[in-house]
Amino acid sequence: MAQILITSGPTRQYIDPVRYMTNGSSGRMGASLAAATIAAGHDVTIISGPVQVDYPIEARVIPVVTTEEMLAACEQEFPNCDGLIGVAAPCDYRPKRVEGHKIAKTGEPITLHLIETPDVVATMGAQKKSDQWVVGFALETEDARFRALVKLEKKNCDLIVLNGPEAMNAAENQVEILDRAGTSVALLAGRKEEVAAGIMAAIASKLMK
């Protein structure tokens, strides 16, 4: 039995006390992966951004809001885990300045200065020990395979799961799993529950021998 950490859902980066930047991630893939991992006999901790999906009751869930909070929770939990599945879609940018009051409408354009947020999976990939593994996800819209392989190397992942924007907030998904040699480990399509089971089988075959 392994202890597996899963990040899931989106994060939010606030502009002012009521407005924020986010994305369309629903947490469905994270919930499906958690269910598949538990069905395979493993213990699961989920670090989740704000979602409406229900996670398996057997999983331990740590709720977070921002990318920084997700990273802090991962740094706390990952040292005690065998592996990480980074399926979350953390917000990549945040405003350089967060207003302390609600920004009032003036009829004029406003300018937001954005800076990058920390890369959760890359940080965990850099911190992983020799007996730990990291699986990342890459959502790409162009040069998909090339960009996924670049991310795999830069983030020090052991496998990366490539999919497209149509996966967000959808019941179905189509993915390709790539290893460090650039080899296609699996092509999976169907309901996210079925795809998650296939991803977990690939992880078990390649990383949990």
Secondary structure, DSSP 8 states (H G I E B T S, - for coil): --EEEEEESB--EESSSS-EE-----SHHHHHHHHHHHHTT-EEEEEE-S-SS---TTSEEEE--SHHHHHHHHHHHGGG-SEEEE--B--SEEESS--SS-----SS-----EEE---HHHHHHHH--TT-EEEEEEE-SSSHHHHHHHHHHHTT-SEEEEE-GGGTT-SEEEEEEEETTS-EEEEEEEEHHHHHHHHHHHHHHHH--
